[in-house]
Amino acid sequence: VFQEHLQNAARFLVNQARYTFNSSASSQSSNGG
């Protein structure tokens, strides 16, 4: 159970990082365009 929790936490962090990167990149392109 503990290992499964770690996998879920890691996946959550990856999704958060990807969302932050996508939102910042899209905002930069829209502002720069």
Helices and strands as residue ranges (DSSP letters): H 2-32
